[in-house]
Amino acid sequence: MSHWITICEFPLSKDLSAVADFIQRHQLPLRISEENNHQCVASLAPQLVEPMGQLLARWQAGEVDLAQIQVHTYDEAAPAGESAAGEDAQGAGENTGEAPASNTQGEAPVSVIPQWSLRQTPVSLVLIALCFIGWLMLRQGWAEPLVIFPQGAGDFGAAQSSLAWHLSRGEFWRLWTPAIVHFSLPHALFNALGVWIVGRSLEARAGSGWFALLVLLSAPVSNLTQYYWAPQNLFGGMSGVVYALIGAAFVIQRWQPQWRDVPPSLIWIALVWLLVCMAGIVDYFIPGGIANAAHIGGFAAGLLLALVFCLGGGARRYFSATDARRDNDTANNRQEF
């Protein structure tokens, strides 16, 4: 059960509209209530009690303007109360001579993966669900309508290929649906994890429309690349789409270096894994081998689509107003709460 901790009290005649605006603007876990003929400011976060008490005391004395105080959360993985409390201790230390208790001003933000709301990433959630649906369909023997049939032995010709046969029957969905089919549960899990980490951050920032377009264009590119590279092999999986997401994240981080929702080290690990798979090392341990061409095709599609997206001004969606305000405050050496 949550308990409100009183920070300070004010007479009923005191106008606390500036305090209310400050709380609302920064979404702090604070409230203002009337108790025992006083206005009480209380907090759910114990870490905020002392720094907020000091700040409100200085505000009541006319020493600070709450409209000029900013709350910056450098570590997105930390609880809101801890981050805000740390920043307030820093601001108090700068103005009272006390040693700052948290980040020093100008320190780079910590690279973390944000916890996006599920409502912000519906397309990513659908893709994750499809990974496991495709695996279940394969186990039940229902995946035949989803794959591109392997090409038979003999000379390969596009007009006489198995893909051409599918398309002549109006089965155009097979350009996309091989990405749904997964041959093992670990296969589905790894691809779902890639969408969860990289895809959700891409979608939450730029919107589901652009993200869906990225997926819908990269899926057939990766599937067709793999089919024409090795038409005699049956293939499936969302790895090509995941590498398209990695390619898009790679370009966006080159264009907008401040964006660190996806750790750059994670992208480089994925690229190293791509090279290891291309070298054929993994084929000795995984039955059926790796669809390397699908990975390469998806990655190239992600690079190109993200480049067009950034040239059109889309990269600015990956640099929020909060990030801009933080950088501006650091440059101007402003007081931070």
Secondary structure, DSSP 4 states (H G I P E B T S, - for coil): ----EEEEEEETTS--HHHHHHHHHHT-SEEEEEETTEEEEEES-HHHHHHHHHHHHHHHTTS--GGG-----S-TTS-HHHHHHHHHHHHHHHHHSPPP-SPPTTPPPP-------GGG-HHHHHHHHHHHHHHHHHHTT--GGGSPPPPPSS---GGGSHHHHHHHTT-GGGGTGGGT--SSHHHHHHHHHHIIIIIHHHHHHH-HHHHHHHHHHHHHHHHHHHHHH-TTS----SHHHHHHHHHHHHHHHHH-TT--SS-HHHHHHHHHHHHHHHTTSGGGTSTT---HHHHHHHHHHHHHHHHHHHHTTGGGGGS-HHHHHHHHHHHHT----
